[in-house]
């Protein structure tokens, strides 16, 4: 079946349809843009003229190429204009009724060999194909917004789709400079299937008043390197659109993680659908605006929870990478630091690791030799916690084991002076259980740094029900001095970042278990379609599969949600000793160094 796909119709000239038309026209295709709204067709022409003019101004295309692309694009208000198209891509509203009507009308218009593609990301391609007279020619072609910039295209096959149709549109996607990923027919496909579950959990976290919208978004940007926080992204996508996708996902999966958070329905019903309405989780300067403006929920500038305690010296307990990284951070900020390990030898090795880190900074021009020497001079290596007798803040960074941490805090309770703040860097254990190992739980708080501590800007500040206000204020002030961004959250499993990140990673593993998509396609989809710096399987192998499994188990135990149960494949790999990069094999194999 030879299908050159040189003439393509795009039905629906909203933002997505117009973007797809632009990509096709610039790639040399004859494009017919169809919309029943005259305003939409005029808007599409104006948009293409403006965007191609910008491309000329930036040197991406020539004026001749712009003129040729504009000449290849024409508009119409009826589907009959698609008669000569070899491919029709519909991007009309996410409604079975509307899309099925479009497909029925196209059946009577296009040639028997034409391919019909739906741009849906929430509805069943199979159900839409079944309504067509030629279901073997129907498939999904899911572009991402903005289509000219986003590289990912999900090519969706139903059980009825003929392989030659898939091959033709896959080849087209590559010719357009896109990265096509082959997926099966289920709501959300790969990228949105993983993304919307994460967004839903973030909305539920905010609805439960666990953390502020600003802190949730900052945590995921700074802790995971994401381009946008989840609540800001929901506003961009459209809260009503997100709810539609989640409803479709839940109808198929019956997974509570996909059941739309009630706040999404409440905001949608109130017309607060995000940027397009001028208000959603945030308030914008105008409907369709991009700039967030202050509203009643915006934190007052410089507002802190009262005065804190004075901190001049800091003790860091531990000898691993995290402990040495935290000690380096405090010493660079001017604090006197006592780095204590179980033995003097371990403490000296940890200080040596800091010296190497500082030397690398000097060699890269980030630090002067004088600053290096001053920083290292502020650090005292000690082989016992007794050296913490006079510190104002003690931070533990030992093994992620509750019993070990409780023993250490019992020791800190005896050694540290009255009024000293005691902080744990746990990422998954209950802070209050650590605090109760002391006779002063009001002085204990969570201070979760991210690895590598010198580079990562985020610190999750975790208050228990017993933490004193001035202890919280102290840690917030210390974070500012060490140039970290603090986010406040309560004492529950995963805090903000891990509670949102690891269910997403777990769901990616389930996709592979179900043979829905490959590791490579899932990683590509999330990097290209979601803007993630790493795909889920790349990240799992870097974090360590054993660490990931431990966090998954903690989340499942605390929230008792069946959807949070660790994927069996993860458990099997850990049992086999395949722990990721550190063992040379995880989801992928790595060359041993």
C-alpha positions as CSV (number, residue, x, y, z in Angstrom):
1,X,0.0,0.0,0.0
2,X,1.9,3.0,-1.3
3,X,0.7,6.1,0.5
4,X,2.9,9.2,-0.1
5,X,0.7,11.5,2.1
6,X,1.5,14.6,0.2
7,X,-2.0,16.2,0.7
8,X,-3.2,16.3,4.2
9,X,-6.3,17.7,5.8
10,X,-6.5,19.0,9.3
11,X,-10.0,19.1,10.8
12,X,-10.2,21.5,13.7
13,X,-8.2,24.7,13.7
14,X,-7.7,25.4,17.3
15,X,-4.2,25.8,18.8
16,X,-3.3,22.2,18.2
17,X,-4.8,21.9,14.7
18,X,-3.1,25.1,13.6
19,X,0.2,24.0,15.0
20,X,0.0,20.6,13.2
21,X,-0.9,22.5,9.9
22,X,2.2,24.7,10.3
23,X,4.5,21.7,10.8
24,X,3.0,20.0,7.7
25,X,3.1,23.1,5.5
26,X,6.7,23.8,6.4
27,X,7.6,20.2,5.6
28,X,6.3,20.6,2.0
29,X,2.8,19.1,2.4
30,X,-0.3,20.5,0.8
31,X,-2.5,21.3,3.8
32,X,-6.2,21.8,3.9
33,X,-7.3,23.3,7.2
34,X,-11.0,22.7,7.9
35,X,-13.1,24.3,10.6
36,X,-16.8,25.3,10.7
37,X,-15.8,28.5,12.4
38,X,-14.8,31.4,10.2
39,X,-13.0,33.0,13.1
40,X,-11.0,29.8,13.6
41,X,-9.9,29.6,10.0
42,X,-9.0,33.3,9.9
43,X,-7.1,32.9,13.2
44,X,-5.2,29.9,11.8
45,X,-4.1,31.9,8.7
46,X,-3.0,34.8,10.9
47,X,-1.2,32.4,13.3
48,X,0.8,30.8,10.4
49,X,1.7,34.2,9.0
50,X,2.9,35.4,12.4
51,X,4.8,32.3,13.4
52,X,6.5,31.9,10.0
53,X,7.5,35.6,10.1
54,X,9.1,35.0,13.5
55,X,11.0,32.0,12.0
56,X,12.3,34.1,9.2
57,X,13.4,36.8,11.7
58,X,15.3,34.1,13.7
59,X,17.0,32.8,10.7
60,X,15.3,29.4,10.8
61,X,13.7,29.6,7.4
62,X,14.1,32.0,4.4
63,X,11.5,34.4,3.1
64,X,11.1,32.1,0.1
65,X,10.4,29.1,2.2
66,X,7.9,31.1,4.3
67,X,6.0,32.2,1.1
68,X,6.0,28.6,-0.2
69,X,4.7,27.2,3.1
70,X,1.9,29.8,3.3
71,X,0.9,29.0,-0.3
72,X,0.6,25.3,0.6
73,X,-2.0,26.1,3.3
74,X,-5.6,26.7,2.4
75,X,-8.7,26.7,4.5
76,X,-12.3,25.5,4.2
77,X,-15.5,25.3,6.3
78,X,-16.8,21.9,5.1
79,X,-15.4,18.4,5.2
80,X,-15.9,18.0,1.5
81,X,-12.7,19.9,1.1
82,X,-10.8,16.8,2.3
83,X,-11.9,14.8,-0.8
84,X,-8.4,14.7,-2.2
85,X,-6.5,14.2,1.0
86,X,-4.4,11.1,1.5
87,X,-4.4,11.6,5.3
88,X,-7.0,13.4,7.5
89,X,-6.0,14.4,11.0
90,X,-8.9,15.4,13.2
91,X,-8.3,17.5,16.3
92,X,-11.9,18.5,17.2
93,X,-13.1,18.6,20.8
94,X,-12.7,15.5,23.0
95,X,-16.2,14.1,22.5
96,X,-17.1,10.7,21.1
97,X,-20.2,12.2,19.5
98,X,-18.3,15.0,17.7
99,X,-15.5,12.8,16.6
100,X,-17.7,10.0,15.4
101,X,-19.8,12.4,13.4
102,X,-16.6,13.7,11.7
103,X,-15.5,10.2,10.9
104,X,-18.9,9.2,9.5
105,X,-18.9,12.3,7.2
106,X,-15.3,11.7,6.1
107,X,-16.2,8.1,5.1
108,X,-18.5,9.6,2.4
109,X,-15.9,12.1,1.2
110,X,-12.4,10.7,1.2
111,X,-10.9,8.0,-1.1
112,X,-10.9,4.4,0.0
113,X,-7.2,4.5,0.5
114,X,-7.1,7.6,2.7
115,X,-5.9,7.3,6.3
116,X,-8.1,8.8,9.0
117,X,-6.2,9.8,12.1
118,X,-7.6,11.0,15.4
119,X,-5.6,13.4,17.6
120,X,-7.3,12.3,20.8
121,X,-5.4,11.7,23.9
122,X,-8.3,10.5,26.0
123,X,-10.8,8.6,23.9
124,X,-10.7,5.0,22.5
125,X,-9.2,4.9,19.0
126,X,-10.8,1.4,18.6
127,X,-14.3,2.8,19.4
128,X,-13.8,5.6,16.9
129,X,-12.5,3.2,14.3
130,X,-15.5,0.8,14.8
131,X,-17.8,3.7,13.6
132,X,-15.9,4.0,10.4
133,X,-16.6,2.1,7.2
134,X,-12.9,1.4,6.9
135,X,-11.6,0.8,10.4
136,X,-8.3,-0.6,9.1
137,X,-7.5,2.9,7.9
138,X,-8.1,4.5,11.3
139,X,-5.4,5.2,13.9
140,X,-4.3,7.7,16.5
141,X,-1.7,10.4,15.7
142,X,-1.2,12.3,19.0
143,X,0.9,15.4,18.7
144,X,2.0,17.4,21.7
145,X,1.4,21.1,22.3
146,X,2.9,23.3,20.9
147,X,3.1,21.0,17.9
148,X,5.9,23.0,16.1
149,X,8.2,22.7,19.1
150,X,7.4,19.3,20.6
151,X,9.2,16.3,19.1
152,X,7.1,13.5,20.3
153,X,4.3,11.9,18.2
154,X,2.5,8.9,19.6
155,X,1.3,6.6,16.8
156,X,-1.7,4.7,18.2
157,X,-2.8,1.4,16.7
158,X,-6.1,-0.3,17.5
159,X,-6.7,-4.0,17.0
160,X,-8.3,-3.1,13.7
161,X,-5.5,-0.9,12.3
162,X,-3.7,-2.2,9.2
163,X,0.2,-2.2,9.6
164,X,0.7,-0.3,6.3
165,X,-1.3,2.7,7.6
166,X,0.9,2.7,10.7
167,X,4.0,2.5,8.6
168,X,2.9,5.4,6.5
169,X,2.2,7.8,9.3
170,X,5.3,6.7,11.2
171,X,7.4,7.6,8.1
172,X,5.6,10.9,7.8
173,X,6.3,11.7,11.5
174,X,10.0,11.1,10.9
175,X,10.0,13.3,7.8
176,X,8.5,16.0,9.9
177,X,11.4,15.9,12.2
178,X,9.4,14.2,15.0
179,X,10.1,11.2,17.1
180,X,7.3,8.7,16.6
181,X,6.5,6.2,19.4
182,X,4.3,3.2,18.7
183,X,1.7,2.6,21.4
184,X,-1.5,0.6,21.8
185,X,-5.0,1.9,22.4
186,X,-5.6,2.9,25.9
187,X,-6.6,6.3,27.4
188,X,-3.6,8.6,27.9
189,X,-1.4,6.4,25.8
190,X,2.2,6.6,27.3
191,X,3.0,10.2,28.0
192,X,-0.4,11.4,29.2
193,X,-1.1,8.0,30.8
194,X,1.9,8.6,33.1
195,X,1.7,12.4,33.3
196,X,-2.0,12.8,34.2
197,X,-1.8,10.3,37.1
198,X,1.0,12.4,38.6
199,X,-0.9,15.7,38.0
200,X,-4.0,14.2,39.7
201,X,-2.0,13.2,42.8
202,X,-0.6,16.7,42.9
203,X,-4.1,18.2,42.8
204,X,-5.2,15.8,45.6
205,X,-2.1,16.8,47.7
206,X,-3.0,20.5,47.3
207,X,-6.7,19.8,48.1
208,X,-5.7,18.0,51.3
209,X,-3.9,21.2,52.4
210,X,-0.7,19.1,52.8
211,X,1.4,21.8,51.1
212,X,0.8,25.1,49.3
213,X,0.5,25.3,45.5
214,X,3.8,27.3,45.4
215,X,5.6,24.7,47.4
216,X,4.3,21.7,45.5
217,X,5.3,23.3,42.2
218,X,8.7,24.4,43.5
219,X,9.4,21.0,44.9
220,X,8.8,19.2,41.6
221,X,10.8,21.7,39.6
222,X,13.8,21.9,41.9
223,X,13.7,18.3,43.1
224,X,13.1,16.6,39.7
225,X,14.3,19.2,37.2
226,X,10.9,19.5,35.6
227,X,10.2,22.6,33.5
228,X,6.9,23.3,35.3
229,X,5.2,22.4,38.5
230,X,2.2,20.1,38.3
231,X,-0.4,22.7,39.3
232,X,0.9,25.3,36.9
233,X,0.9,22.6,34.2
234,X,-2.7,21.7,35.0
235,X,-3.6,25.4,34.5
236,X,-1.8,25.4,31.1
237,X,-3.4,22.2,29.9
238,X,-6.8,23.2,31.1
239,X,-8.3,21.8,34.3
240,X,-11.4,20.6,32.4
241,X,-9.3,18.9,29.8
242,X,-7.3,17.1,32.5
243,X,-10.5,16.0,34.2
244,X,-11.8,14.5,30.9
245,X,-8.6,12.6,30.4
246,X,-8.6,11.3,33.9
247,X,-12.2,10.2,33.7
248,X,-11.4,8.2,30.5
249,X,-8.4,6.6,32.3
250,X,-10.4,5.7,35.4
251,X,-13.2,4.2,33.3
252,X,-10.7,1.7,31.9
253,X,-8.3,1.2,34.8
254,X,-10.6,1.6,37.9
255,X,-7.4,2.7,39.6
256,X,-8.0,5.2,42.4
257,X,-4.9,7.1,41.3
258,X,-6.8,8.0,38.1
259,X,-10.1,9.0,39.8
260,X,-10.1,12.7,39.3
261,X,-9.4,14.7,42.5
262,X,-12.7,16.4,43.5
263,X,-11.0,19.8,43.3
264,X,-10.6,19.3,39.5
265,X,-14.4,19.0,39.2
266,X,-15.1,21.9,41.5
267,X,-12.8,24.2,39.6
268,X,-14.2,23.1,36.2
269,X,-17.8,23.6,37.3
270,X,-16.9,27.1,38.5
271,X,-15.4,27.9,35.1
272,X,-11.9,28.2,36.7
273,X,-10.3,26.1,34.1
274,X,-6.8,27.5,34.1
275,X,-4.9,30.0,32.0
276,X,-7.6,30.1,29.3
277,X,-10.1,31.3,31.9
278,X,-7.6,33.6,33.7
279,X,-7.9,31.6,36.8
280,X,-7.4,28.0,38.0
281,X,-5.0,26.9,40.7
282,X,-3.3,30.3,40.1
283,X,-4.7,33.7,39.0
284,X,-3.5,35.2,35.7
285,X,-3.3,38.7,34.3
286,X,-6.1,38.0,31.8
287,X,-8.0,35.1,30.2
288,X,-5.4,33.3,28.1
289,X,-2.6,35.2,29.9
290,X,0.7,33.7,31.0
291,X,1.7,35.9,33.9
292,X,0.6,34.9,37.4
293,X,-0.7,37.7,39.5
294,X,-1.1,37.8,43.3
295,X,-4.4,36.6,44.8
296,X,-5.7,35.8,48.2
297,X,-3.6,32.6,48.4
298,X,-0.3,34.2,47.5
299,X,2.1,34.1,50.4
300,X,3.1,37.6,51.7
301,X,6.6,38.6,50.7
302,X,9.1,37.9,53.4
303,X,6.5,36.3,55.7
304,X,8.0,33.8,58.1
305,X,6.7,32.0,61.1
306,X,8.2,34.2,63.8
307,X,11.7,34.4,65.1
308,X,14.1,31.5,65.1
309,X,17.0,30.4,67.2
310,X,20.6,31.6,66.5
311,X,22.7,29.2,64.5
312,X,26.5,29.7,64.2
313,X,27.7,26.1,64.2
314,X,26.4,22.9,62.6
315,X,27.0,19.3,63.3
316,X,26.6,16.7,60.4
317,X,26.4,13.0,61.4
318,X,27.4,10.5,58.8
319,X,30.2,9.7,56.4
320,X,28.5,9.0,53.1
321,X,27.9,11.1,50.0
322,X,24.9,12.9,51.4
323,X,26.6,13.7,54.8
324,X,29.7,15.1,53.1
325,X,27.6,17.1,50.6
326,X,25.6,18.7,53.4
327,X,28.7,19.5,55.3
328,X,30.2,21.2,52.2
329,X,27.0,23.2,51.8
330,X,27.1,24.6,55.3
331,X,30.8,25.3,55.3
332,X,30.6,27.2,52.0
333,X,27.9,29.4,53.6
334,X,30.2,30.3,56.5
335,X,29.1,28.0,59.2
336,X,31.5,26.2,61.4
337,X,30.9,22.5,60.8
338,X,31.6,19.4,62.8
339,X,31.5,16.3,60.6
340,X,31.1,13.2,62.8
341,X,31.3,9.6,61.8
342,X,31.5,6.3,63.7
343,X,35.3,6.4,63.5
344,X,37.9,9.1,63.0
345,X,39.1,7.3,59.9
346,X,35.6,7.5,58.3
347,X,35.2,11.1,59.3
348,X,38.6,11.9,57.7
349,X,37.6,10.1,54.5
350,X,34.4,12.1,54.3
351,X,36.3,15.4,54.7
352,X,38.7,14.2,52.0
353,X,35.7,13.7,49.7
354,X,34.7,17.3,50.4
355,X,38.3,18.5,49.6
356,X,38.1,16.7,46.2
357,X,34.7,18.3,45.5
358,X,36.0,21.7,46.3
359,X,39.0,21.1,44.1
360,X,36.8,20.3,41.2
361,X,34.9,23.5,41.7
362,X,38.2,25.4,41.6
363,X,39.3,23.6,38.4
364,X,36.0,24.6,36.8
365,X,36.3,28.2,37.8
366,X,33.3,28.1,40.2
367,X,35.4,28.7,43.4
368,X,38.6,30.5,44.1
369,X,41.5,28.7,45.8
370,X,41.2,31.0,48.7
371,X,37.5,30.2,49.2
372,X,38.3,26.5,48.9
373,X,40.9,26.7,51.7
374,X,38.5,28.8,53.9
375,X,35.7,26.4,53.4
376,X,37.8,23.3,54.2
377,X,39.2,25.1,57.3
378,X,35.7,25.5,58.7
379,X,35.1,21.7,58.8
380,X,36.3,19.6,61.7
381,X,36.3,15.8,61.3
382,X,35.4,13.9,64.5
383,X,35.0,10.2,65.3
384,X,32.3,10.6,67.9
385,X,29.0,12.5,68.4
386,X,30.5,13.9,71.6
387,X,32.0,16.6,69.3
388,X,28.4,18.0,68.9
389,X,28.3,19.3,72.4
390,X,28.2,23.0,71.4
391,X,26.6,22.9,67.9
392,X,23.4,24.9,67.4
393,X,22.0,22.6,64.7
394,X,22.7,18.9,64.4
395,X,21.8,17.2,61.0
396,X,21.9,13.5,60.7
397,X,22.6,11.8,57.3
398,X,23.0,8.2,58.1
399,X,21.4,5.0,56.7
400,X,17.7,5.1,55.9
401,X,16.8,2.7,58.8
402,X,14.4,3.8,61.5
403,X,16.2,1.9,64.3
404,X,19.6,3.3,63.3
405,X,18.2,6.8,63.2
406,X,16.4,6.4,66.6
407,X,19.6,5.2,68.2
408,X,21.5,8.2,66.8
409,X,18.9,10.7,68.0
410,X,18.9,9.2,71.4
411,X,22.7,9.9,71.4
412,X,22.2,13.4,70.1
413,X,19.7,14.0,72.9
414,X,22.4,13.3,75.5
415,X,25.2,15.2,73.8
416,X,23.7,18.3,72.3
417,X,23.1,21.4,74.4
418,X,19.6,22.4,75.4
419,X,18.0,24.5,72.6
420,X,19.9,22.9,69.8
421,X,17.8,22.0,66.8
422,X,18.0,18.4,65.7
423,X,17.2,17.6,62.1
424,X,16.9,14.4,60.2
425,X,17.4,14.1,56.4
426,X,15.1,11.1,56.0
427,X,13.3,10.8,52.7
428,X,10.7,8.2,53.7
429,X,10.6,7.5,57.4
430,X,8.3,9.2,59.9
431,X,10.1,12.2,61.5
432,X,8.0,12.0,64.6
433,X,9.2,8.4,65.2
434,X,12.7,9.7,65.2
435,X,11.8,12.7,67.4
436,X,10.2,10.5,70.0
437,X,13.6,8.8,70.6
438,X,14.6,12.1,72.3
439,X,13.3,13.8,75.4
440,X,12.8,17.0,73.4
441,X,10.7,16.1,70.3
442,X,9.7,19.8,69.9
443,X,13.3,20.5,68.8
444,X,13.2,17.9,66.1
445,X,12.4,18.6,62.4
446,X,12.9,17.0,59.0
447,X,15.4,18.7,56.7
448,X,15.4,16.6,53.5
449,X,18.2,17.6,51.2
450,X,18.5,16.1,47.7
451,X,21.5,14.5,46.1
452,X,24.0,15.9,45.3
453,X,23.4,18.4,48.1
454,X,25.9,21.0,46.8
455,X,24.0,21.2,43.5
456,X,20.4,20.6,44.3
457,X,18.5,23.7,45.5
458,X,15.6,22.0,47.2
459,X,15.1,21.3,50.9
460,X,11.8,19.8,52.2
461,X,11.2,21.2,55.6
462,X,9.1,18.6,57.5
463,X,7.2,19.6,60.6
464,X,5.8,17.0,63.0
465,X,2.8,17.6,65.2
466,X,5.3,18.3,68.0
467,X,7.8,20.6,66.2
468,X,8.1,24.0,67.9
469,X,7.4,27.1,65.8
470,X,10.8,28.6,66.4
471,X,12.5,25.4,65.3
472,X,10.6,25.6,62.0
473,X,11.5,29.3,61.7
474,X,15.2,28.5,62.4
475,X,15.4,25.9,59.6
476,X,13.7,28.2,57.1
477,X,16.2,31.0,58.0
478,X,19.1,28.5,57.7
479,X,17.9,27.4,54.3
480,X,18.0,31.0,53.1
481,X,21.6,31.4,54.3
482,X,22.8,28.3,52.6
483,X,21.0,29.4,49.4
484,X,18.5,26.5,49.3
485,X,14.8,26.8,48.5
486,X,12.7,25.4,51.5
487,X,9.3,24.0,50.9
488,X,7.0,23.2,53.9
489,X,5.2,19.9,54.3
490,X,3.8,17.6,56.9
491,X,5.2,14.4,58.3
492,X,3.8,11.7,56.0
493,X,5.4,9.2,53.7
494,X,7.3,10.6,50.7
495,X,6.8,14.2,51.7
496,X,6.1,16.1,48.4
497,X,8.6,14.9,45.8
498,X,8.8,11.2,46.5
499,X,5.1,10.9,47.1
500,X,4.5,12.3,43.6
501,X,7.5,10.9,41.8
502,X,7.5,7.2,42.8
503,X,3.9,6.3,41.9
504,X,4.7,7.7,38.4
505,X,7.8,5.5,38.2
506,X,5.8,2.5,39.4
507,X,3.2,3.1,36.8
508,X,5.9,3.2,34.1
509,X,7.1,-0.2,35.3
510,X,3.5,-1.6,35.1
511,X,3.3,-0.4,31.4
512,X,6.4,-2.6,30.6
513,X,4.9,-5.5,32.6
514,X,1.8,-5.3,30.5
515,X,3.8,-5.2,27.3
516,X,2.2,-1.9,26.4
517,X,5.3,-0.1,25.4
518,X,9.1,-0.7,25.5
519,X,11.6,0.9,28.0
520,X,13.0,3.0,25.2
521,X,9.7,4.3,24.0
522,X,8.5,5.1,27.5
523,X,11.7,7.0,28.3
524,X,11.5,8.8,25.0
525,X,7.9,9.7,25.5
526,X,8.4,11.3,28.9
527,X,11.5,13.2,27.8
528,X,10.1,14.5,24.6
529,X,6.4,14.8,25.5
530,X,6.7,15.7,29.2
531,X,9.9,17.6,29.3
532,X,11.4,15.3,31.9
533,X,15.3,15.5,32.1
534,X,15.4,11.7,32.3
535,X,13.0,8.9,31.3
536,X,11.5,6.9,34.2
537,X,13.8,3.8,33.6
538,X,16.9,6.0,33.3
539,X,16.0,7.6,36.6
540,X,15.2,4.3,38.4
541,X,18.5,2.9,37.4
542,X,20.3,6.0,38.7
543,X,18.3,6.1,42.0
544,X,18.8,2.4,42.6
545,X,16.0,-0.2,42.3
546,X,16.4,-1.2,45.9
547,X,16.0,2.4,47.1
548,X,13.0,2.8,44.8
549,X,11.4,-0.4,46.1
550,X,11.9,0.7,49.7
551,X,10.2,4.0,49.0
552,X,7.3,2.3,47.1
553,X,6.8,0.0,50.1
554,X,6.7,2.9,52.5
555,X,4.1,4.7,50.4
556,X,2.0,1.6,50.0
557,X,2.1,0.9,53.7
558,X,1.1,4.5,54.7
559,X,-1.6,5.2,52.1
560,X,-3.0,1.6,51.7
561,X,-3.9,2.3,48.1
562,X,-3.7,-0.8,45.9
563,X,-2.4,1.3,43.0
564,X,0.7,2.1,45.1
565,X,1.7,-1.5,45.5
566,X,5.2,-2.0,44.1
567,X,5.2,-3.5,40.6
568,X,6.2,-7.2,40.7
569,X,8.9,-6.6,38.1
570,X,10.6,-4.1,40.4
571,X,10.6,-6.6,43.2
572,X,11.9,-9.4,41.0
573,X,14.8,-7.3,39.7
574,X,15.8,-6.3,43.3
575,X,15.6,-9.9,44.4
576,X,17.9,-10.9,41.5
577,X,20.4,-8.2,42.6
578,X,19.8,-6.0,39.6
579,X,19.8,-2.7,41.4
580,X,20.7,-0.3,38.6
581,X,23.9,1.5,37.6
582,X,25.6,0.7,40.9
583,X,25.5,-3.1,40.1
584,X,25.9,-2.7,36.4
585,X,22.4,-4.0,35.6
586,X,18.9,-2.8,36.4
587,X,16.3,-2.2,33.7
588,X,19.3,-1.8,31.4
589,X,22.8,-3.1,31.4
590,X,25.8,-0.8,32.0
591,X,29.5,-1.2,31.4
592,X,31.4,-1.8,34.6
593,X,34.0,0.7,35.5
